[in-house]
Amino acid sequence: MSKTEEHAGDTVALVYQCRLPLSTSTVNHLAGLLRRHLKSTGSRWRSLPPGKIAVIVLAVLRHDQRLADMAGGNNLAESTVRRWRDEMIHLLTARAPRLDRALKKIAKRGREVVLVDGTLIATQRRTGRDNRKHFPASTTVTACTSSP
């Protein structure tokens, strides 16, 4: 048996690469949103360029990568990645059409079938009698014509 200074419970940071199947236009769109936002708010700089921030946020959102893992692999604080994620979600939702307006637009075009794809997001619990989980939906609407 050899003596070492390292304890069995110590962890070693390991950075690895994985494939993130995204189109260039998706990354460029998100990076462009961020660039315009930074310019409009007068933000001076970020620790990484908007394109790299977009890739990190997409990895968190699309592949459910943990914030701490993405932060550690990019030499960032976890709170920084969380702030970027929240900022990007806000920028994207500001551009999304409201559900009622999307449905009216679909009806005007004479579509007969609407597919609604929703994601449930857990939020704070209610108090008192209504103490149960509340899940608002993040919704994507797709219209198609029905076939006879």
PAZAPA-4460 file (N, C-alpha, C; in steps of 0.05 Angstrom, whole numbers, plus 32768, in hexadecimal, padded with zeros to 4 digits):
% residues 148
    n_x    n_y    n_z   ca_x   ca_y   ca_z    c_x    c_y    c_z   seq   type   mol
   8011   7FE8   8000   8000   8000   8000   8012   8019   8000     1      M     A
   800B   802C   7FF0   801A   8045   7FEF   800B   805B   7FFC     2      S     A
   801A   806E   8007   800D   8084   8014   800A   809B   8000     3      K     A
   7FF2   80A7   7FFF   7FED   80BD   7FED   7FE1   80D4   7FFE     4      T     A
   7FE3   80EC   7FF3   7FD7   8103   8000   7FB9   8105   7FF8     5      E     A
   7FB1   80F7   7FE4   7F96   80F9   7FDA   7F83   80E7   7FEA     6      E     A
   7F6B   80F2   7FF1   7F58   80E2   7FFF   7F46   80D4   7FEB     7      H     A
   7F3A   80BE   7FF3   7F29   80AE   7FE2   7F10   80BE   7FD9     8      A     A
   7F07   80D0   7FE9   7EEF   80DF   7FE3   7EF3   80F7   7FD2     9      G     A
   7F0C   80FE   7FCC   7F12   8116   7FBB   7F08   8111   7F9F    10      D     A
   7F00   8127   7F92   7EF7   8125   7F77   7F0B   8133   7F65    11      T     A
   7F0C   812B   7F4C   7F1D   8137   7F38   7F0C   8142   7F22    12      V     A
   7F11   815B   7F1B   7F02   8167   7F06   7F09   815B   7EEB    13      A     A
   7EF5   8151   7EDD   7EFA   8145   7EC3   7EE8   8154   7EAE    14      L     A
   7EF5   815F   7E9A   7EE7   816D   7E85   7EE5   815A   7E6D    15      V     A
   7ECE   8157   7E62   7ECB   8146   7E4B   7EBA   8154   7E35    16      Y     A
   7EBD   814A   7E1D   7EAE   8155   7E07   7E96   8143   7E01    17      Q     A
   7E81   814F   7DF8   7E6A   8140   7DEE   7E5E   814E   7DD6    18      C     A
   7E50   813F   7DC6   7E44   814A   7DAE   7E29   8157   7DB5    19      R     A
   7E26   8170   7DAB   7E0D   817F   7DAF   7E02   8184   7D93    20      L     A
   7DEF   8174   7D8A   7DE6   8178   7D6F   7DD4   8191   7D6B    21      P     A
   7DE1   81A6   7D63   7DD3   81C0   7D5F   7DDA   81CB   7D44    22      L     A
   7DC8   81D8   7D37   7DCE   81E5   7D1E   7DDD   81FF   7D24    23      S     A
   7DED   8208   7D11   7DFC   8221   7D14   7DE8   8238   7D16    24      T     A
   7DD2   8236   7D08   7DBE   824C   7D09   7DB2   824F   7D25    25      S     A
   7DAE   8238   7D33   7DA3   8239   7D4F   7DB6   8248   7D61    26      T     A
   7DD0   8241   7D60   7DE4   824E   7D71   7DE6   826B   7D69    27      V     A
   7DE7   8271   7D4F   7DE9   828D   7D46   7DD1   829D   7D4E    28      N     A
   7DB9   8291   7D4E   7DA1   82A0   7D56   7DA2   82A7   7D73    29      H     A
   7DAA   8294   7D84   7DAB   829A   7DA1   7DC2   82AE   7DA7    30      L     A
   7DD8   82AB   7D99   7DEF   82BE   7D9D   7DE6   82DA   7D94    31      A     A
   7DD8   82DC   7D7E   7DCE   82F6   7D75   7DBB   8303   7D88    32      G     A
   7DA9   82F2   7D94   7D96   82FD   7DA8   7DA6   8309   7DBF    33      L     A
   7DBA   82FA   7DC8   7DCB   8303   7DDF   7DDA   831C   7DD8    34      L     A
   7DE6   831D   7DC0   7DF5   8335   7DB7   7DE3   834E   7DB7    35      R     A
   7DCB   834B   7DAC   7DB9   8362   7DAB   7DB1   836A   7DC7    36      R     A
   7DAC   8357   7DD9   7DA5   835D   7DF4   7DBB   836B   7E03    37      H     A
   7DD4   8361   7DFF   7DEB   836E   7E0C   7DEF   838B   7E02    38      L     A
   7DEB   838F   7DE8   7DEE   83A9   7DDD   7DD8   83BC   7DE8    39      K     A
   7DBF   83B2   7DE9   7DA9   83C3   7DF2   7DAB   83CA   7E10    40      S     A
   7DB7   83B8   7E20   7DBA   83BE   7E3C   7DD4   83CC   7E43    41      T     A
   7DE5   83CE   7E2F   7DFF   83DC   7E34   7E13   83CB   7E44    42      G     A
   7E0F   83B1   7E44   7E21   839F   7E52   7E3D   83A0   7E45    43      S     A
   7E51   83A3   7E55   7E6C   83A7   7E4A   7E79   838D   7E40    44      R     A
   7E77   8378   7E4F   7E85   835F   7E47   7E79   8347   7E56    45      W     A
   7E80   8330   7E4C   7E7A   8317   7E59   7E94   8306   7E59    46      R     A
   7E96   82F3   7E6B   7EAE   82E3   7E6C   7EB2   82D2   7E54    47      S     A
   7E9D   82CC   7E45   7E9F   82BD   7E2C   7E90   82CB   7E16    48      L     A
   7E96   82C6   7DFD   7E87   82D2   7DE7   7E6B   82C7   7DE5    49      P     A
   7E58   82D6   7DD9   7E3C   82CD   7DD8   7E38   82B2   7DCB    50      P     A
   7E48   82AA   7DB7   7E45   8290   7DAB   7E4B   827A   7DBE    51      G     A
   7E60   827D   7DCE   7E67   8268   7DE2   7E52   8267   7DF8    52      K     A
   7E48   827E   7E00   7E33   827F   7E14   7E1A   8270   7E0A    53      I     A
   7E13   8275   7DF0   7DFC   8267   7DE4   7E00   8249   7DE5    54      A     A
   7E17   823F   7DDE   7E1C   8222   7DDF   7E19   8217   7DFB    55      V     A
   7E24   8225   7E0F   7E22   821C   7E2B   7E05   821B   7E33    56      I     A
   7DF6   8230   7E2D   7DD9   8231   7E35   7DCA   821B   7E26    57      V     A
   7DCF   8217   7E0D   7DC1   8202   7DFE   7DC8   81E6   7E09    58      L     A
   7DE0   81E2   7E12   7DE7   81C8   7E1E   7DD8   81C4   7E38    59      A     A
   7DD4   81D9   7E47   7DC5   81D7   7E60   7DA7   81D2   7E5A    60      V     A
   7D9C   81E1   7E47   7D80   81DE   7E41   7D79   81C5   7E31    61      L     A
   7D89   81BE   7E1D   7D82   81A8   7E0B   7D8A   818D   7E17    62      R     A
   7DA0   818B   7E24   7DAA   8172   7E2E   7DA9   8170   7E4C    63      H     A
   7D9D   8183   7E59   7D9A   8183   7E76   7DB5   8180   7E84    64      D     A
   7DC9   818D   7E79   7DE3   818D   7E86   7DE1   819D   7EA0    65      Q     A
   7DED   8192   7EB5   7DED   81A0   7ECF   7DFC   81BA   7ECD    66      R     A
   7DF2   81CF   7EDB   7DFF   81E9   7EDA   7E1B   81E7   7EE5    67      L     A
   7E1F   81D9   7EFB   7E39   81D6   7F07   7E4D   81C9   7EF4    68      A     A
   7E44   81B5   7EE5   7E56   81A8   7ED2   7E5E   81BA   7EBC    69      D     A
   7E4B   81C9   7EB1   7E51   81DC   7E9B   7E63   81F2   7EA5    70      M     A
   7E5E   81FB   7EBD   7E6E   8211   7EC8   7E8B   8207   7ECD    71      A     A
   7E8E   81F0   7ED9   7EA9   81E5   7EDF   7EB9   81E0   7EC6    72      G     A
   7EAB   81D5   7EB1   7EB9   81CF   7E98   7EC1   81E8   7E89    73      G     A
   7EB6   81FF   7E8F   7EBC   8218   7E81   7EC9   822D   7E93    74      N     A
   7ED2   8224   7EAB   7EDE   8236   7EBE   7ECD   824E   7EC5    75      N     A
   7EB4   8248   7ECB   7EA0   825D   7ED2   7E94   8256   7EEC    76      L     A
   7E87   826A   7EF8   7E77   8265   7F11   7E5C   8259   7F08    77      A     A
   7E51   8248   7F19   7E37   823C   7F13   7E22   8252   7F11    78      E     A
   7E24   8266   7F22   7E10   827C   7F21   7E11   828B   7F06    79      S     A
   7E29   828C   7EFA   7E2B   829A   7EE0   7E1C   828A   7ECB    80      T     A
   7E1F   8270   7ECA   7E11   825F   7EB7   7DF3   8261   7EBC    81      V     A
   7DEB   8261   7ED5   7DCE   8263   7EDC   7DC3   827E   7ED2    82      R     A
   7DD2   8293   7ED6   7DC9   82AE   7ECD   7DC7   82AE   7EAE    83      R     A
   7DDB   82A3   7EA1   7DD9   82A2   7E83   7DC1   8292   7E7A    84      W     A
   7DBC   827B   7E87   7DA5   826A   7E7F   7D8B   827A   7E82    85      R     A
   7D88   8286   7E9A   7D70   8296   7E9F   7D6D   82AD   7E8B    86      D     A
   7D83   82BA   7E85   7D82   82D0   7E73   7D7A   82C7   7E57    87      E     A
   7D85   82B1   7E4D   7D7E   82A7   7E33   7D61   829E   7E32    88      M     A
   7D57   8291   7E47   7D3B   8289   7E48   7D29   82A2   7E46    89      I     A
   7D30   82B7   7E54   7D21   82D0   7E53   7D21   82DC   7E37    90      H     A
   7D38   82DC   7E2A   7D3A   82E7   7E0F   7D2A   82D7   7DFB    91      L     A
   7D2A   82BC   7DFE   7D1A   82AB   7DEC   7CFC   82AE   7DF1    92      L     A
   7CF4   82AF   7E0A   7CD7   82B1   7E10   7CCC   82CC   7E08    93      T     A
   7CDD   82E1   7E08   7CD3   82FB   7E00   7CCC   82FC   7DE2    94      A     A
   7CD8   82EA   7DD3   7CD4   82E9   7DB6   7CBE   82D4   7DAE    95      R     A
   7CB6   82C3   7DC0   7CA3   82AE   7DBA   7C87   82BA   7DB9    96      A     A
   7C76   82B0   7DA6   7C5B   82BA   7DA5   7C4A   82AF   7DBC    97      P     A
   7C37   82BE   7DC5   7C25   82B5   7DDA   7C13   829F   7DCE    98      R     A
   7C0B   828C   7DDF   7BFB   8276   7DD6   7BE1   827E   7DC9    99      L     A
   7BD3   8291   7DD5   7BB9   829A   7DC9   7BBD   82A6   7DAE   100      D     A
   7BD2   82B6   7DAA   7BD7   82C2   7D90   7BE0   82AD   7D7B   101      R     A
   7BEF   829A   7D84   7BF7   8285   7D71   7BDF   8275   7D68   102      A     A
   7BCD   826F   7D7A   7BB5   8260   7D73   7BA3   8270   7D60   103      L     A
   7BA0   828A   7D65   7B90   829B   7D53   7B9C   829B   7D37   104      K     A
   7BB7   829D   7D35   7BC4   829D   7D1C   7BC0   8283   7D0D   105      K     A
   7BC1   826D   7D1B   7BBC   8253   7D0F   7B9F   8251   7D05   106      I     A
   7B8C   825B   7D15   7B70   825A   7D0D   7B6B   826B   7CF4   107      A     A
   7B78   8282   7CF1   7B76   8293   7CDA   7B7F   8284   7CC0   108      K     A
   7B93   8274   7CC4   7B9E   8265   7CAD   7B8E   824C   7CA5   109      R     A
   7B79   8247   7CB5   7B67   8231   7CAE   7B71   8216   7CB6   110      G     A
   7B83   8215   7CC9   7B8E   81FB   7CD2   7B7A   81ED   7CE4   111      R     A
   7B7A   81D3   7CE3   7B67   81C4   7CF2   7B72   81B5   7D0B   112      E     A
   7B8C   81AF   7D0A   7B98   81A0   7D20   7BAF   81B0   7D2C   113      V     A
   7BB0   81B1   7D46   7BC6   81BF   7D53   7BD3   81AC   7D67   114      V     A
   7BED   81A8   7D64   7BFC   8198   7D77   7C09   81AA   7D8B   115      L     A
   7C04   81A5   7DA4   7C10   81B6   7DB9   7C24   81A5   7DC8   116      V     A
   7C3D   81AD   7DC8   7C53   819F   7DD6   7C5A   81AF   7DEE   117      D     A
   7C55   81A5   7E06   7C59   81B4   7E1E   7C6E   81A7   7E30   118      G     A
   7C7C   81B7   7E3E   7C90   81AE   7E52   7C87   81B7   7E6D   119      T     A
   7C85   81A5   7E80   7C7C   81AC   7E9B   7C94   81B5   7EAB   120      L     A
   7C91   81CC   7EB8   7CA6   81D7   7EC8   7C9C   81DA   7EE5   121      I     A
   7CA9   81CC   7EF7   7CA1   81CE   7F13   7CA6   81EA   7F1E   122      A     A
   7C93   81F4   7F2D   7C95   820F   7F39   7C90   820D   7F57   123      T     A
   7C8F   8223   7F65   7C8A   8223   7F81   7C6F   8217   7F88   124      Q     A
   7C6E   820A   7F9F   7C55   81FE   7FA8   7C42   8214   7FB3   125      R     A
   7C29   820F   7FB1   7C15   8222   7FBC   7C13   821D   7FDA   126      R     A
   7C07   8230   7FE7   7C03   822E   8004   7BE6   8227   800B   127      T     A
   7BE2   821F   8023   7BC7   8219   802D   7BBA   8201   8020   128      G     A
   7BA0   8202   801A   7B92   81EC   800F   7B9D   81E3   7FF4   129      R     A
   7BA7   81F6   7FE5   7BB0   81F0   7FCA   7BCE   81E8   7FCA   130      D     A
   7BD7   81DD   7FE0   7BF3   81D5   7FE2   7BF8   81BC   7FD1   131      N     A
   7BFE   81C1   7FB8   7C04   81AC   7FA5   7C17   81B7   7F90   132      R     A
   7C23   81A6   7F81   7C36   81B0   7F6D   7C27   81BE   7F57   133      K     A
   7C33   81D2   7F4D   7C28   81E2   7F37   7C3B   81E1   7F20   134      H     A
   7C32   81D8   7F09   7C44   81D5   7EF2   7C39   81E6   7EDA   135      F     A
   7C44   81FE   7ED7   7C3D   820D   7EBF   7C4A   8200   7EA6   136      P     A
   7C3F   8203   7E8F   7C4A   81F6   7E78   7C58   820B   7E66   137      A     A
   7C6F   8202   7E5C   7C7D   8211   7E47   7C74   8204   7E2D   138      S     A
   7C67   8212   7E1B   7C59   8206   7E05   7C64   820D   7DEA   139      T     A
   7C65   81FA   7DD8   7C6B   81FE   7DBC   7C53   81F5   7DAC   140      T     A
   7C4B   8206   7D99   7C33   8200   7D89   7C3B   81FB   7D6D   141      V     A
   7C31   81E5   7D61   7C36   81DF   7D45   7C1B   81D9   7D38   142      T     A
   7C17   81E5   7D21   7BFE   81E1   7D13   7C02   81CF   7CFA   143      A     A
   7BEE   81BF   7CF5   7BEF   81AF   7CDD   7BD3   81AA   7CD3   144      C     A
   7BD0   81A3   7CBA   7BB6   819E   7CAF   7BAF   8181   7CB4   145      T     A
   7B95   817B   7CB8   7B8D   8160   7CBD   7B89   8152   7CA2   146      S     A
   7B8F   8139   7CA1   7B8C   812A   7C88   7B72   811A   7C8A   147      S     A
   7B63   8119   7C74   7B49   810B   7C75   7B4C   80ED   7C77   148      P     A
***
